[in-house]
Structure formats: C-alpha cells, structure tokens
Amino acid sequence: MAAPLTLLLIVAVTIRAALFRSSLAELIAERVEVVSPITAWKRGKRGWSGGLEPPRPTPLIIYLFHFLVDYAEITFMVSRNKRSSLLETEEFRKQKFALEADRYPLDCLELIRSPKEMFYTPLKVAMFYLLNPFTILSCVAKSTCGLNNAVLALFVLSTIKGNVLLSAVFLCLATYQSIYPVTLCAAAMLYFMQRQFIPVNLRRASFWWFVVQYLFMFLGSLFVIICLSFFLLGSWDYLPSVYGFILSVPDLTPNIGLFWYFFAEMFEHFRLFFLCVFQINVFFYTIPLSIKLKEHPVFLMFMQLAVISIFKSYPTVGDVALYLAFLPVWSHLHRFLRNIFLVSCVLLACSALFPVLWHLWIYAGSANSNFYYAITLLFNVAQILLVSDYFYAFLRREHHLTYGLYLKRKDGSEATLVLK
C-alpha cells in the first residue's frame, strides 16, 4: 500500500508543480468556477496591506500566509495531499466485517464488506482527491479552499479516532473559516455518543451532559480564536468583512452556486426574505438528516458536506471535490444506485461547458447570463441527484441487512421494495 500511495503523491505533486510554472496558472486563478471572492488568493494578498474592504479572508489566514508567502505553493500542495490520507479512517475503521455476520439474514451476507474488499479503499480515496481535476485546478489557483478542506479532514479524522477535544477544536476552525461547517456538530456528537454507548434520549441526563460538554469545548475554542483575531487586528471590523459578507451575499460575481443570478434579478424589497430562505437550506437539512441517520453518523457527515457544498453562498469546485473524495468509501452501495451513469455524464458535461458558455457570454457576446446560469442549475441538480441516489442506496442496503436481500410476500411471491 505504501508504494502505490507514494507513487500517487509524486504524480499529484508533479502535475501541480508543472501547472504552477505554466502559462495556464494565471488563467486558472481567474476562473469563477475555481475561486470565489472568499477563497481567491489575490483577496488574501490584499488583506496583508491592512485594507478592510470586504471581502477578505479571516485574520488567521491572512497572518498565516503573511509568514508563508515565500512557500505558498508548497503550502497549498501539502494541504491538499494531507487531506487525502486522512479520509482512510472513514467507514473503513467502523466495519465489523464477518464477525457480525450471524446477526444478518443469510441471504444478505454478500452485502457485508470483507477486509479484502476494503484494503484498497484508502488508496482509492487518495486517488479520487489528488487526481480530481477540481482539486488540481483549485490548488493551481491557490484557492484557500484547500486549507478549509484540510481542516475539515482533520475534524473527520479526530472524530473517527474518538478525540473529543480535537474534534471540537477543528470543527471550531472550520466554522471560523466559513460558518457553514457548524452543521457538522450534530454528526460529531452522534458519533461520540454511539462510541461511548450514550443513548440519544432527551430524557436521559447523560445525553444532555455530553451535549453540554461538546458544545462547551466547541464554543470555548471559537471564543478564543475570535478574541485572538481581535488582538491581531486591533478591531472587530473583520466580523462584517468575513461573516457578514458570507451571509449577506453582496458580491454577485458568477460562480457555480445558486445565489448570484437569483439575487441579481431580485427586487430589493424581497431580498432579505429570500436571502434568509436560501441561507437556511444549509442549516435546515441538518435536523431531518440527523434524525434519520442518528445510527450512522459517519454517513451523516458525508451528507452534510455535500449539502454545504451545494447550498453555500460562494461555492467552488474545490468544495465539490471534498465530498466526492468520500465516494470510494461507499463503493459497496453501487449495486443499489439508480442514476449514477446519467449523473456522472451530466457532471462531466457541465464541467466542460462552464468555460465554453463563459467565453460565449463574456468574450464572444453570442450568449448571455441565462446560458451560464442554466448550466449552473444543471450542475447543482446533478449534485442533488447524486447525493439523493447515495442516500437511497444507503437506506436500501440497511433495510436489506435487517429484512433480507430477497423479500417475499406472505404467499411466497417476490416482493418489491419501495422506500418513501
């Protein structure tokens, strides 16, 4: 395993280093699909001069790269490469393999993953992330999305390893960067309670005691890091420049998200209402998903990362690459996927059409913003179908593990499973 992973890292770093030094680097850094006003490298460099015009990165990011400016390219590559090796602890370490085979119906033993099948999962995860064109483009563009992904990967790693304090700290850092990762708090607490055999019961004191403990560590870390940011800048002006910008969406530069076109056409007196409706999407789905997947918090993390990347105000392809790296972990769900071929083709086609329609709109003048937003809508619909398909496949596999793979009616005839 070590030799293929080393070779993969060498290939990934070589590709990035070659693109860094090519004439394409500057072009990639300007692509609206790859960088956003929040993650653009140029915005970070502007922050070093002390200007407070929004948007700007968080103060710690500004100071971090102020000291690493001469090694920025290495920093971006390392943060991306490190991200891939951390996800191997995902469902891989949670499986009990054939040791629990006796608790499943005999006709569904083929659904249980064996150690041999999962041996190459870490390598596949690394390949899905390091060789993903979305990841490569984000790295070459020097998008700070790579650092956000690295922090989220460290959060997943510390959670899976059972380190409550580190999990809360890394979740705090991720939330500090972009607000939306706060929704992962529910998945982390469910995982720890499951690991410590604390029942999810509102009437039990042990449940509330653990919730209070985790929230205290999370909010305490967030308070410390916000105060540290204040001492670095000497003012609270960064709060509206960072978080106000994310929530109010004043910059309507086109991107792969759902906000920019809608609010460009919106009447001003309706703006606040629909802004709340759009923003609440990321947070609202946490409740039903947590209820449905309370026994499967690792899959809940995957679902929440996908929801964040789809519904956040300034998404980039780097955010999409984050949850796509999880897909090899769920390779055992492929037999239950219904639309994977169609969705894959749509995602590939949209990825190729983004720069084409942008050129026709901005440079050739033979198209308009409707064309570009149409392909953006299609890209996001494809993402939603992909995530929904995996959600369906996961629930169907769990159902078969409980009731058997080949269901029969009372009269002995074959039954059809319909999940609602």
N, C-alpha and C positions, 0 to 999 in steps of 0.2 A: 504493500500500500504506500510506503514512504517514497519509493522510487517513482511511481506514476504521479503522485502528488507533487513531488519536487519538479519533475519534468513539466507538469501543468503550470506551476508557478513561474518557471523560467520562460515558458512560451507566453504566458499572460503579461509578464513584465516586459518582455521583448517587444510585444505588439504595442504596448502603451508607450514605451520609450521611443520606438520608431515614429509613432504618430505625434508624440510631443515635439519631435525635431522636424516634422514635415510641415509643408505649407498648409496642410489641412487643419492644423491645430487652431489657428485663429478663426477659420471659418466655423469649425465645430463649436468654439466658445461663444459664437454669436447666435447659435440655433436656439429658437424659443422652445423647442421640444426638450432640449438638453439642460438648459439653465433657466432659472426664474429670477425675478427681482430679489428673492430671498436668498438664493444659493449662488448667484453669479460671483465669480472671482473678482471682477472689477469693482463690484459693490464693496467687497471686503477690503480691497486696497484703498478705496475712498474713505472707509471708516478709519484708517490709520491716521489720516490727516486731521482728525478731530471734528469733522463736519457731522452735524446731527440730522441732516435732511433724510427723511425716510425714503426707501427702506435701507436698513443697514443690518449686518449680522449682529448676533448677540455679543456683548463686550468680551466674553472669554474667548470666542472665536477670533475676534479682532486681535487681542493680545497674543493669542497662541500663534497666529501666523505672522504677527509682527516680529516674533523672535525666530520663526522658522522660514522666513521669506526666502532665504537662500537655498532652502532644502524643500521648497514647496512641492515640487514634482515628486520627490521621493515620498513625502508625507501622504500625498493623495494615493500613490500606488500601494503603500503599505497599509493604509486604512482600508482599501478595497480588498487586498489579498488576505488580510487578517479576518475580514468579515466572512469569507468562505469557509475557513477551517472551523469556525465556531458552531455553525449550524449542524454539524455532525452529531451533536448531543441531543438532537430533537427527539422525535418519537423512537429513534434507534435505541436509546437507553431505557425507554419506558416499556418496551415489549417484554413479555414473559415467555415468548416462543412456545414451544410444545409442552412446557411444564404445566401450562394451564389447559392443555388440550382436553382433559377429561371433563371440564366444565362446559364444553361446547357440544352441540349436536354432532353426531358422527358425520353427517353429510356435508358439513361446512368446515371440516378440518383443512381443506385445501385453501381456505381463506386466511389461515393463520400463517404469519410470516416466519420463515426459518432464519437462523443465523447466517446461513449461506447466502440467502437472497439479499440480506441486508448488509453484507460485508462491504460491498462497493458503494453503499449509499453516501458516505462522506465524500468519496471521490466524485460522484455524480453531482452532489451539491456544489462542490468547488468548481466543477466544470460549468454548471449552469450559471454560476455567478461570474467567474473570472472570464469566461469566453462569451458571455452575453454581450451582444453589440450595444445594448443600452448601457451596461456597466462601463464598457470601454469608452464610449462616447462621453459619458459623464466624467470619467477620470481624465480624459484628454482635455475636456473643457474646464478642468479644475473646479468643478462644482463642489460646494461644501456638503452636498447631499451624501457624498462618500463618508464624511465624518458622522453625519446623522445615522447612516446605516450601520457604521461600526459601533456606535453607542447602543443602538437597538440590538445588534448582535451580542454585545456584551451583556445586555439585560437578559436576553433569552438564555445565554449560557449560564449566568449566575442563578437564574430562576430554576433551570433544569437541574443544576448541581445542588440546589437546596439552600443557597446562601441568601438569607432573607435581607440582610443589611445591604449587600452589594446589589441585589436586585432592586431595592428601593432607591439606592444612590444612582444607578444607571438609568432607571426609569425617570428619576428627577432630572438628570442631564438631558435625556431625550425630550422631556416635556419642556425644559428650559429652552431648548432649541426651537421647537415648533408647536407647542401646546397640545396638538392632537394625540401624541402618544399617551396622554393621561388615561385614555380609554383602556390601555393595556393593564391598568392597575387591577381590574376585576379578574382578568385571566391569571395574573401572578398570584393573587390571594387565593383563588380557587385551587391552583396547583399546590401551593404550600399547605392549604388545609387538607387536600387529598393526601399529600405526602405525610402529614402529621396526624392523619386519621381524626381530623376535626370535622364533625358533620355540619353541613350547610343547613343550619336550622336557626331561624330567627328567635326561637325561644331559649336557645342554649347560651349560657354566659361565655363558654369557651369560644364560640363563634365570634361574638362581639369583641371579646378581649383580643383575639388575634387581629381582627379588622382594625381596632384602635392602635395596636402595636405597629402594624404595617403602615397605616396612614401617618402615624407619628414620625416614623423614620423617613417616609417619603416627603411629607410636608416640612419636616425639620431640615432635611437636606435642601429642599427647594428654598426655604427661607435663608439658609446660609449662603447659597450660591447667588441669590438675588442681592443680598447685602454685600457680598464680595464684588458683584458687578457695580454696585453703587460706589464703593470705595475706589474701584479702578477708574471710574469716570468722574466721580465727584458730583453726580446729579442723577435724577431719576428720568432724565429725558429719553433714555433708551427704551423705557416701557412702551410709550406710544409708537416709537420708531420701529420697534420689533413686533410686539404683540398686537398693538393697535392696527398696524399695517396688515398683519395676517388676518385679523378678524373683520376689518372694515373693507378690505379689498379695494383700495383707491387706485392702484395701478392696473389698468385693463389691457396690458400688453398680451397679445395672443399666446396661448400655451395649450397643453393637451388636456386641460381641465374644463369644467363645465361652467365656471363663473364668468369669464371675461366677456363673451358675446352677449350673454343674457343681460348683464348689468350695463353693457354699452348701449343696449336698446331700451333699458328700463326707464320709465318716468321717475323723476327724482323723489316724488312724494310716496312712491311704492317701494323705494329702495331698501329702507330699514326693515320692512316686513319680510321681503323676500331674502334679504341678507340673513336674517335670523332663521328662515326656513332652510336655506341652503347650508348654513353652518351647523345647524342642529343634526343634520344627517349623520355626520361622523359620530356624534355622541349618542344619538337615539338608538342606533342598532346595537349598541353595547348591551342594553337591557335584555331584549329578546334572545340575542345570541348567548349571553351568559346563562340565561335560564335553560335554554335548550342544550347547551354544551357544558353544563356545570360539571359533568363527569369526565369531560375531555378538554381540559384547559389548554393543552398544547395545540390542538386543532383550533381552539378559540383564538389563540394568539395569531395563527396564520390568517384566520378570517378577519380579525381586527386590522392587521397590517394591510390586507387587501382593501378593506373599506376606507382606511385612511388614505391610501394612495389614489383611490378613485375620487373621493369626495373632498379632499383638502383644497384650499383655495388656490395654491400655487404649486400644482404637481409637476414633476418632470419624469422622464423615462427612468431615471435613477431610482425613483420611488417604486416604479413598477418592477424593476429588476430585483428589488428587495424581497417581495413576496413570491416572485417567480422562482427564486432560489430554493424555496421550500418544496416545490413540486416533486422532486425526486424522493422526498421523504414519504410522499403519499402515492408512490408508484403502485402500491397494492390496490388502489382504488380504480385503476384504469379499466378493469373489466366492467365497471358499473357506469362509466362516463358515457353520456349520450351524444354530446355535440363537440367533442374535443377536436375532431378534424376540421369541422367548419369554423370553430372559434380560432383555431391556430392559423388557418388560411386568412381569416379576416384581420387578425392582429398583424400578420406579416404584410398583407396588402396595405393596411393603414399606415404601417411604419414606412413603407416605401412611398406612399402617396403624400405624406406630410410635407417633405421638401418640394415635391412637384407642385402641389397646389399653392404652397407658399410662394414659389417662384412665379407662378401664373398670376397670383394676386398682386404681389408687391412689385415685381420687376417687369413682367410681360404686360400686365394690365388687362389681360383677357379673362380674368376671373375676379371675384370679389370675396369679401369675408364670409359670405354664406357657404362658399365651397369649402373653405378651410374649416369652418365650424361643423359642417356636415361630416367631414372625415373625423373630426374630434369626437362628435357624438357617436359615430360608428365604433371608434376605438374604445370608448368607455362602455358602450353597450356590450361589446365583445368581452371586455374585462368582467362585467357583471355576469354575463352568461358563463364565463369560465369559472368564476368563484361559486356561482349557484350550482353549476354542474358538479364541482368537487364537494359542495355541501350535501347535495342529493346523494352522491356516491358514498360519502362517509356515513350518512344516516342509513342508507340501504344496507351497507356492509354490517353495521351494528345490529340492524334488525335481523339479518340472516344469522349472525353469530348467536342470537338469542333464540330464534324460532326455527332455524334450519335453512339450508340453501334452496331446497326443492319443496316448496309449500304445496300442500294438498288440501282439498276441501273435505268435508265430512263424508262425502260419498266416494272419496278416493281419487277424484279427478284433479288435474293440476290447477292450482290457483294462481291468480295474477296479483302481484304486489303493487299497490298504489299508495305512494307517500303524499300526504297533503300537508 
